[in-house]
């Protein structure tokens, strides 16, 4: 049953994602991409669980590597997006 | 405790939804990004509250990752943005692959899973999509940063090879799901997925990079979502799926801007469309910067059309300086930006924003085209295909049907170009042969600086 629920969640989220952004001004294409890219680093939640597991050596090391990579993705992604958006200024601000 | 964690995940998902929504509007974008970052922080913090975690490696991983990510983000030049985004994207994909693999390594029979076949399939899927995302993004990174030639690498039998690799991938995946103990199958899936990412991106040329990057971006989200199905975690599923969907939307926008289908971009055939391009009449007429200055001095309305060449020459600051001087001279100055100009969606906007061009002056193609006939001078800086009138006029041209910025309708066109050769795609640009076009040869930055000097002097 839980699997069905998760698939249900996935499908709803897909529709939501498509509805959420329809018309994006082209100046925001890059920030939207790098910002959503940072969100895809959510896999770090899974990496934390794997890296923090007790025992299971290989799994733990894989989890550790996954965690480092995902954290780079998340931290770097958000910072770079923020830097970019900070540059989009209106005239005579 | 578990209920609390799951509730917090729901809150995090809502923050991601708001964050993405706000990212698509100029006034709210920065706050949107911050809101989604808060969502991420929340998701990470509550995950740490899980019982029975060994924190040694978690803390080490968080510190190491944050340090590397932070340094990369701080140091990058705006011109280096496309490759950095590609690199981050690849890391996200590899991470999802590793999460799937780790889950298998911990429990090789999926004995503790509710439904071993489902979990096995999810592992295969996370590895497949994550692996393609990783090596695909890595190739994109190498191409964008110039460490690898930007042109398409094509060899005979390429499509057949790709199809075979994909087929082998599916077969190994099925074998693995049916019998998870046969660990060779999962290693084969990993290897084949990594190979497919490389094979899939090398035949795609630099001009199509905006499509590929947004497509890989979508893939990294789907990989995260698949990893979510492996560990049965709703926040991964929702967040990954949102990214996957928004990435597809962006990909479709990019494809429309080139009037091509995604399949056509990914599986090539660009330039191989056959048919003979129309004969070009006329000749390219060069112009000195001195003469260009006289024309610009009298111009009432000027439109800059930047392309990848501006990024290569790092000319954005010089362009902006010239733009300001022209404004002081009484001209109306605008920057017309084609959706696929450059190597990443929105590439030109980022560069011009870095040079402090106010975004009111940045115009989209559809807004600038109707006014093009009233423009005195259109200055094309290192853009090529996106201003090629063959897209409108020559049915045999491979880019026929692609919407372009109609600079040929302006009274005068200055095309800044390094040399006389054909552009990146190898197509002859009929714009350069038009009656109202003048070629200004040389490095774009040097040309701009030269013109600025003439106005000042």
Interface residues (C-beta under 8 A of the other chain):
Chain A: X2 X3 X6 X9 X10 X13 X14 X15 X16 X17 X18 X20 X21 X22 X23 X24 X25 X26 X27 X28 X29 X30 X31 X32 X33 X34 X35 X36 X37 X38 X39 X40 X41 X42 X43 X44 X45 X46 X47 X48 X49 X50 X51 X52 X53 X54 X56 X58 X59 X60 X62 X63 X64 X65 X66 X67 X68 X69 X70 X71 X72 X73 X74 X75 X76 X77 X78 X79 X80 X81 X82 X83 X84 X85 X86 X87 X88 X89 X90 X91 X92
Chain B: X16 X17 X19 X20 X21 X23 X24 X25 X26 X29 X30 X32 X33 X34 X36 X37 X40 X43 X44 X47 X48 X50 X52 X53 X54 X55 X57 X58 X60 X61 X62 X64 X65 X66 X68 X69 X70 X72 X73 X74 X76 X78 X81 X84 X85 X88 X89 X91 X92 X94 X95 X96 X98 X99 X101 X102 X103 X105 X106 X114 X115 X118 X213 X214 X217 X220 X221 X223 X224 X225 X227 X228 X229 X230 X231 X232 X233 X234 X235 X236 X237 X238 X239 X240 X241 X242 X243 X244 X245 X246 X247 X248 X249 X250 X253 X337 X339 X344 X345 X346 X347 X349 X350 X353 X354 X356 X358 X359 X360 X361 X362 X364
